[in-house]
Amino acid sequence: MAASGPAPERAVLLRTRDLFFRARLEGVIRAAGHTPVAAGAAGLAVVELADDASLERVCALVADGTAVVAFGAHVRADLLRAARAAGADAVANSAIEAWLRRRLAADA
């Protein structure tokens, strides 16, 4: 029998290249009783905005019906605005941990 992954509503897709943010956000996700995943179905996606490719990823996830929060450098306000326009929540790097804690607590 194959092992099954977490229920999609308890899974949080985490897409970030920054190891510092990944480790911190994985801790927040686990502390809230959710499971960080690198791929697959998830109730929430957390995506680092670094370039046009990451913005396209946000747009694709939103189009698929996944709730998305994008985070990025405050100096890349263009990417944050574009993510919001696509239907995602978007916050600066400095706010992502607090935002994620609040969101996951609301899901409990």
N, C-alpha and C positions, 0 to 999 in steps of 0.2 A: 504494500500500500504506500503510495507516495505521500510525503508530508505536504500538508497544505499551508499556504501563507496566511498572513493575518486577514481578517475580514476587511474588505475594502474601506468600510466606514471607520475602521480603527487604524488604517494604514495612512501614512503621510509620505508622499513622494517628495524626496529631498534632492534637488538638483543644484549643487554648488561646487565650484572648482576650488574654493578657498577652504583649506583644511581646518583653519581656525573656526570659521563659521559652521562648518559641517559638524565638528565635534561638539560645539556648544549647542547647536540646534538639535542634534541627536539626543543630547541630554535633556533638553526641554521636552522633546517629544516623548521620550521614554518615561520621564517623571510624570507626565500627564496620562500615562497608561496607554499610549498609542505606540505604533511600531513604525520606525523610519524604514522606507524602502527606496531602492534606486531605480526601480522600474515596476510596471504593472499598474493595476487598478488601485486607486486611492481616493479617499474622501476629500483630501486636501493636497494640493501641490505647493511646495515652497521652492521658488526658483530665483536664483541669483541672476540679476540683470547685469551683463557685462558687455554685450554687443548685440548686433542685429540678430544673430542666430538664437540667442537666449530669448529675445523678444518674440521671435517666430515660435519658439517652443511654448511661451506663455499663450500666445494667440491660439495655437493648436489645442492646448489643454482646455482653454476656455470654450473653444468651439465644440469640444467633445463633452462639455458639461461638467468639467471638473472645477471645483472651487480653487482659485489660485491666489496666492500672495507672492508678489515679486518684491525683491529687495535689491537695493543697489546704492552706489555712491551718490551722495547728495549733489555732486557736481555733474552727474548724468541725469539731470531733471528731465531731459528729453525722453529718455528711456522709461523713467517712472511715469511720466504723463502718458506715453504711448501704451504702457501696460494698463493704466487705469481706463484709457479710452477703449481698450480691447475687452474690458469687463473684469479685470483682475483688481484686487486690492494691491496697492504698491506703497512701500515704505522705505525710508532710508536705512542703511546698514545699522545705524545707531538705534533704531526702533524695532528691528525684527524680533528680537527675543521677547520683549514685552508684548508685542502684538500676538506672537505665537502662543505665549502663555495664556493670554486672555481668550483667544479663539478656542484653544483646546479645552480650557476650563468651561467655556460655554457649551461645548459639545459633550461634557461629562454627564 
